[in-house]
Amino acid sequence: MKKLAVVNCKSLKKDASTKARDMYDKSAQFRAQKALFEQAYDWWVILSAKHGVVFPDQVIEPYNLSMYNNAQRLKNVRSLTKEEKQKWVLKVIQHPVWEKYDEIHFHVSKAYWDPIKHAFPQAVWVRQQVNPGLVVVRYQEALHKYQQEGILDFSILSEHKPSSDPEKAKKWYHPVHGSFFGYARDVSKAFGVDEGNLHRVSRGKTKQTRGWVVDPLYLDKLEYNDKRGQWKITRE
């Protein structure tokens, strides 16, 4: 039984043309998903808001389109129009790749699944955690189980487990946006920053992401590179 995994594209992208398997590596969630796909599946593909079905080794350029209706909250990202979504759906469901696999597992969000699910009645839609940080952990756990037992366990990905160390709301700081009080998910929704990376800052695993810090002492050490469009802590 040949198995195909399907994942949707991410808002975080490389700044130049590269293979699709590397384009979204700024997203911790994508990296964790890719690690599982490359060991547990015969092959995997990406649903791109711009290109439709994309193969991992296909070279693509960065783009600013999204299937999410609220994508405009992200900097330089545009939601597809109704007409564009209709064309996207046809492009996806008519792609010949689907005919080559016995099982197709869609590891995608509802924004990418709902428009096409009518065309894949036998496929599996893999439900995931709402919290991107938990998505990363669950995919790592699923990969570990597959490596140890050879079992692809979807329940690990969808099961809700109370955290033994829940995140606490806190004050965040940014050189341009000022201060903000809330959880990582609140910063993500308000300013369009990857929630998984914000969780790493919140828990002290990294010092900053997109200029956001929880330790105000880092504010004076942040510098912005206009050419790269990135914030970095350059002075310790």
Buried (B, 14 or more C-beta within 10 A) or exposed (E): EEBBBBBBBBBBBBEEEBBBBBBBBBBBBBBBBBBBBBEBBBBBBBBBBBBBBBBBEBEBEEBBBBBBEEBEEBEEBBBBEEEBBEEBBEEBBEEEBBEEBEBBBBBBBEBBBEBBBEEBEEBBBBEBBEBBBBBBBBBBBBBEBBEEEEEBBBEBBEEEEEEEEEBEEEEBBBBEBEEBEBBBBBBBBEBBBBBBBBBBBBEEEBBBBBBBBBEEEBBEBBEEEEEEEEBBBEEE
